[in-house]
Amino acid sequence: MNLPNVQFTEEQKQFRQEVRSFLKQHIEKGTFETRCDSWLSGSDPSFSKLVAEQGWIGMTWPKQYGGSERSTIDRYILTEEFLAYGAPVAAHWFADRQTGPLLLRFGTDYQKEFFLPKIVKGECFFAIGLSEPNSGSDLASVATRAEKVEGGWIVNGAKTWSSNAHDAHYMVTLIRTEPLGEKKHEGLSQFIIDLKGEGVTIAPIRYLTGEPHFNDVYLDNVFVPDEMVVGTLGNGWKQGLAELAFERSGPERILSTFPLLNEVIEQLKIKRDLAGLEEATKLVAELWSLRNLSIGVAKVLEEGGEVAVPAALVKSIGTKFEQKIPEIIRLLLDVYPNLQSDNRVERYLAESILHAPGFTIRGGTSEVLYGILAKGVIAQ
Ligand SMILES: Cc1cc2nc3c(=O)[nH]c(=O)nc-3n(C[C@H](O)[C@H](O)[C@H](O)COP(=O)(O)OP(=O)(O)OC[C@H]3O[C@@H](n4cnc5c(N)ncnc54)[C@H](O)[C@@H]3O)c2cc1C
């Protein structure tokens, strides 16, 4: 595996400072409170609107659609700072990270002109409709199906674990448009479903804390017009794989529990706890190596290169690393996790412990990623 070593330019360093001062200013104003895992569970549409006003949604996209044509590395810096400060960015995250790039690559002119400017303005959020009650890792077994009718399709089925579908306006949904044949990866297509439309029921699956996050999405005779088919009919599997490249290796796979690590280091410094700091520094060193890998993948993506194997590597090591942080930290400090606590370490620890089991599952389970890595190694 050959990943480039990325050095930030002076302009990029300045941009990082700009993002930091925006975030600090909003923390001081009380616009948001730092939390762990904020990219997936910190949904706040009004904060997304503020981010949009900065020109920070769709920032790499063409100016024609409201983007600013900035580099993937600029976007990387932005997302790192959002995660480090635990900003509530979940509402627009999927549209910015996945749906926009998907539409730019495979969407029709109509879809680009209709959706992209709205996403950029923070007015249109997307959910991801891949998993089903009986299809997760074995995604090609999806059973939600569509039948052709005049002007569009009638869709029936159910999707599950759809993060933020309750806040989203639309869902990019993987659907079987041809009967299941011998090759189960064929005959799948991607449809954009209006989540406020007739026949769509969104049923929350709450976290242990009662917070809304995932949803079951039931699709009962939902009409999807032809213009909402993304890309080529029957090519949904390949398009979905291309979409996953944007999902797997970003800073969200290594920084979900960073606010906890950062806060603990501050506390250890105050206490002059050298033994504790030594342990915490080992985590920082590990994070630094993972970050170099993750930025390297971002650079290859920017240059249009193939990233499936390195992205699987970053995701599989990164998410295990994120899970390890709360485990090690609870041995370092005498704290009890408490979601309601005014003590930040207690609160971040509670958030991390509750969310950590999902890290190695969401976006592809570790075992499935090991399969991709093994095949990649054999192919070399
Ligand atoms: C926080 C979170 C957010 C999510 N958000 C979304 C979302 O927005 N949209 C969406 O569509 N989905 C979402 N998911 C669903 C997620 O992508 C699936 O749960 C995941 O892909 C695993 O599928 P499954 O739950 O059906 O498990 P299964 O596929 O049933 O796997 C069960 C176990 O078997 C193992 N296994 C399965 N196949 C293999 C294999 N070939 N080799 C070795 N081991 C294997 C798995 O690793 C796992 O340990 C989310 C999940 C989480 C935790």
Ligand as a Chemical Component Dictionary entry (heavy atoms), coordinates in Angstrom:
data_LIG
# 
_chem_comp.id                   LIG 
_chem_comp.type                 NON-POLYMER 
_chem_comp.pdbx_formal_charge   0 
_chem_comp.three_letter_code    LIG 
# 
loop_
_chem_comp_atom.comp_id 
_chem_comp_atom.atom_id 
_chem_comp_atom.alt_atom_id 
_chem_comp_atom.type_symbol 
_chem_comp_atom.charge 
_chem_comp_atom.model_Cartn_x 
_chem_comp_atom.model_Cartn_y 
_chem_comp_atom.model_Cartn_z 
_chem_comp_atom.pdbx_ordinal 
LIG C1  C1  C 0 -24.425 3.471   14.787 1  
LIG C2  C2  C 0 -24.897 2.788   13.528 2  
LIG C3  C3  C 0 -25.429 3.551   12.493 3  
LIG C4  C4  C 0 -25.896 2.923   11.330 4  
LIG N1  N1  N 0 -26.440 3.724   10.356 5  
LIG C5  C5  C 0 -26.913 3.137   9.233  6  
LIG C6  C6  C 0 -27.537 3.938   8.214  7  
LIG O1  O1  O 0 -27.644 5.161   8.332  8  
LIG N2  N2  N 0 -28.021 3.335   7.119  9  
LIG C7  C7  C 0 -27.940 1.963   6.946  10 
LIG O2  O2  O 0 -28.384 1.489   5.915  11 
LIG N3  N3  N 0 -27.364 1.175   7.895  12 
LIG C8  C8  C 0 -26.857 1.738   9.028  13 
LIG N4  N4  N 0 -26.298 0.947   10.015 14 
LIG C9  C9  C 0 -26.329 -0.513  9.839  15 
LIG C10 C10 C 0 -24.974 -1.133  9.633  16 
LIG O3  O3  O 0 -24.338 -0.673  8.487  17 
LIG C11 C11 C 0 -25.191 -2.660  9.683  18 
LIG O4  O4  O 0 -25.699 -2.903  10.984 19 
LIG C12 C12 C 0 -23.936 -3.385  9.475  20 
LIG O5  O5  O 0 -23.542 -3.242  8.127  21 
LIG C13 C13 C 0 -23.992 -4.855  9.907  22 
LIG O6  O6  O 0 -25.119 -5.512  9.438  23 
LIG P1  P1  P 0 -26.044 -6.394  10.420 24 
LIG O7  O7  O 0 -26.399 -5.547  11.595 25 
LIG O8  O8  O 0 -27.152 -6.954  9.595  26 
LIG O9  O9  O 0 -25.116 -7.557  10.948 27 
LIG P2  P2  P 0 -24.828 -8.945  10.227 28 
LIG O10 O10 O 0 -24.468 -8.677  8.811  29 
LIG O11 O11 O 0 -25.974 -9.860  10.500 30 
LIG O12 O12 O 0 -23.556 -9.425  10.985 31 
LIG C14 C14 C 0 -23.607 -10.096 12.237 32 
LIG C15 C15 C 0 -22.192 -10.551 12.560 33 
LIG O13 O13 O 0 -21.715 -11.481 11.562 34 
LIG C16 C16 C 0 -20.479 -11.035 11.017 35 
LIG N5  N5  N 0 -20.401 -11.308 9.574  36 
LIG C17 C17 C 0 -21.373 -11.058 8.666  37 
LIG N6  N6  N 0 -20.926 -11.399 7.419  38 
LIG C18 C18 C 0 -19.659 -11.847 7.564  39 
LIG C19 C19 C 0 -18.645 -12.331 6.661  40 
LIG N7  N7  N 0 -18.868 -12.392 5.342  41 
LIG N8  N8  N 0 -17.443 -12.698 7.177  42 
LIG C20 C20 C 0 -17.208 -12.624 8.508  43 
LIG N9  N9  N 0 -18.117 -12.193 9.411  44 
LIG C21 C21 C 0 -19.319 -11.803 8.957  45 
LIG C22 C22 C 0 -20.502 -9.522  11.251 46 
LIG O14 O14 O 0 -19.205 -8.977  11.293 47 
LIG C23 C23 C 0 -21.195 -9.402  12.591 48 
LIG O15 O15 O 0 -20.301 -9.570  13.650 49 
LIG C24 C24 C 0 -25.821 1.523   11.193 50 
LIG C25 C25 C 0 -25.286 0.752   12.234 51 
LIG C26 C26 C 0 -24.832 1.370   13.387 52 
LIG C27 C27 C 0 -24.268 0.521   14.489 53 
# 
loop_
_chem_comp_bond.comp_id 
_chem_comp_bond.atom_id_1 
_chem_comp_bond.atom_id_2 
_chem_comp_bond.value_order 
_chem_comp_bond.pdbx_ordinal 
LIG C1  C2  SING 1  
LIG C2  C3  SING 2  
LIG C2  C26 DOUB 3  
LIG C3  C4  DOUB 4  
LIG C4  N1  SING 5  
LIG C4  C24 SING 6  
LIG N1  C5  DOUB 7  
LIG C5  C6  SING 8  
LIG C5  C8  SING 9  
LIG C6  O1  DOUB 10 
LIG C6  N2  SING 11 
LIG N2  C7  SING 12 
LIG C7  O2  DOUB 13 
LIG C7  N3  SING 14 
LIG N3  C8  DOUB 15 
LIG C8  N4  SING 16 
LIG N4  C9  SING 17 
LIG N4  C24 SING 18 
LIG C9  C10 SING 19 
LIG C10 O3  SING 20 
LIG C10 C11 SING 21 
LIG C11 O4  SING 22 
LIG C11 C12 SING 23 
LIG C12 O5  SING 24 
LIG C12 C13 SING 25 
LIG C13 O6  SING 26 
LIG O6  P1  SING 27 
LIG P1  O7  DOUB 28 
LIG P1  O8  SING 29 
LIG P1  O9  SING 30 
LIG O9  P2  SING 31 
LIG P2  O10 DOUB 32 
LIG P2  O11 SING 33 
LIG P2  O12 SING 34 
LIG O12 C14 SING 35 
LIG C14 C15 SING 36 
LIG C15 O13 SING 37 
LIG C15 C23 SING 38 
LIG O13 C16 SING 39 
LIG C16 N5  SING 40 
LIG C16 C22 SING 41 
LIG N5  C17 SING 42 
LIG N5  C21 SING 43 
LIG C17 N6  DOUB 44 
LIG N6  C18 SING 45 
LIG C18 C19 SING 46 
LIG C18 C21 DOUB 47 
LIG C19 N7  SING 48 
LIG C19 N8  DOUB 49 
LIG N8  C20 SING 50 
LIG C20 N9  DOUB 51 
LIG N9  C21 SING 52 
LIG C22 O14 SING 53 
LIG C22 C23 SING 54 
LIG C23 O15 SING 55 
LIG C24 C25 DOUB 56 
LIG C25 C26 SING 57 
LIG C26 C27 SING 58 
# 
